[in-house]
């Protein structure tokens, strides 16, 4: 299921995301499986995006990213 890059609120501890709020519900992040950076369209002023593939309870799996240009978090993908 695509999340259409919706904005989310992320709670971090020690620089590590531990949960996020999406569509009024809080999701706990149990593990970070992978991280990577995407420089995007830097020539258009787009900032670097720091992606995380994160796992949660019951096999939940999400891709979230931090947009350095806007200092905002987004949900990029939800795996069914």
Secondary structure, DSSP 8 states (H G I E B T S, - for coil): -EEEEEEEEEEEETTEEEEEEETTEEEE--EEEEEEEE--SGGGT---EEEEEEE-GGG-EEEEEEETTTTEEEEEEEE-
